[in-house]
Amino acid sequence: MKMDLLENGCLKILLTEDDLRSFGLTYDSLDYDNDGTRSALHRLLDEAKRRTGFDSSGSLMIEALPVDGGCLLLLTPTGGKRRIRLNRAAGPYVYELDSADAVLQLARSVGEMEGAAPFYGSSLYEFGAGYRLVLYPGAPLSRRLGNLLQEFARAAGEGDAAAAFTAEHGRSIAVGDALVRLCRATRERPG
């Protein structure tokens, strides 16, 4: 389990399949009306307070995205009285890239975009002779971002099944925050 308190006050929690199993949950069973989900979220909030200082005393919106059998939770404080709302996001997008250069060029271009849609998660896999990038967008993809993806990559699928196939048949390079890490690396080492 990985927890990061973001600069904007949101909390990102990456749970592996084993983490979910330890709570007796799967991504598909996540539902705040389910006692097991509610219990797991309260334990996670207690752990987040201890590890990061995250204040969960107010209202929260929790978005859950499937990531390689586990899930990524994004917890956003919304102000107001204590209330928790859990949304499961739409399925991920899978893109295929021919080379490491194409992966880095895409990351550099995405990193230079202003106002790009946030990615709540992304994973990079070596897949055959190339690479696959699985994106979990926090908003619909903009036309500009779609054009960048078309320039450097090919659509290889959409939804949980496509992401699961990629995770099962590819070799993971970075899971959960691949695009963020790549964008950061290309800014630190231009050219």
Secondary structure, DSSP 4 states (H G I P E B T S, - for coil): -EEEE-TTS-EEEEE-HHHHHHTT--GGG--TTSHHHHHHHHHHHHHHHHHH----SS-EEEEEEEETTEEEEEEEE--SSS-EEEEEPPPPEEEEESSHHHHHHHHHHHHH-SSPPPEEEEEEEEETTEEEEEEEESSPPPHHHHHHHHHH-EEEEESHHHHHHHHHHSEEEE-SBHHHHHHHHHHHS--
